């Protein structure tokens, strides 16, 4: 399912497709802003979004085999909640 298909599903429960698109965009923006601030976002029964830190490390250039230094970085991480895991299983 892609974003437009998700909007179609949401539109079935809302008055219009436009409202569904605005609701989805607002949710995604709120999650992104919270993560940007370093907050942990928990949606009970669904899951948790948080920032994971990756340490700097040495890697290899696959083309040349040369060792390269990979900088430390942050990435978004999602952990499924109990209810979501049960629904999928």
N, C-alpha and C positions, 0 to 999 in steps of 0.2 A: 504494500500500500504506500503510495506516495502522498505528498502534501495535498494535492488537489483532490485526491480520492478521500483523504481524511476530512477535508472541508465538506465534501458531499455528504459524508456520513453525519457530520455535525449539523449540517443544514436540515437534515430530517427531523432533528429535535428542536431546532430554532426556527424563527420565522422566515429567515432568508439565507441564501448562500453568502451574501455580503456580511451579515451578522456573524456567521460561522467563521468566515475568513478573518474578521476583526478580532473575534474571541481567540482564535488560534494564534494569530500574530501577537496579541497582547500577552498570552501565556508564554510563548517562546521568548519574547522580549523580557518579561519579568524574570524568567529563569536565567537568561543570559546576564542580565544586570546583577542579579543576586550572586551568581558565580564570579562575575567580574569584581565584586566587592569582597570575595573570599568567603561568602556565606554558604552554609550547607542547606540545601532545600529538600525537605522531606514531604512527600505526598503520601499520607498514610494509606497503606494497602497497595499502593502503586510502586513506590520506590524512592530512592534518594539520589540526588545529584550533588556532587562535590568536586572540588579541585584536587587533583593528585599532582604531586611534585615529582619530576624525574631528575635524578642526579646527572651531573656531567659524566661522560664516559668516553672511552676510546672505541671507535668503530673502524670498519674497513670499507674502503671504496671498492665496490664489487667489480668495477671495470679494471682497476689497476692493482688492487690488492694492497694499496698503500694505507697505512694507519692514519686515521683522521680523528680530531677531537670533536665530540658532539657536545654542545652547550647544554646546561641545565635548562629545563623548561617546565611549564605547567600545562595540564591537560584536563578536560572535563571527564568525569567518571560517573557512571550510573550503576547503581546496585538495585536490582529488582526486589520489591517487597514480597512478603509472604503470600498475599492474596494474588498478586500477579503471577508468581511462580506456580501457585495452585491452579490458576486459570489456564496456564499454558501447558501444564503437565497432564 
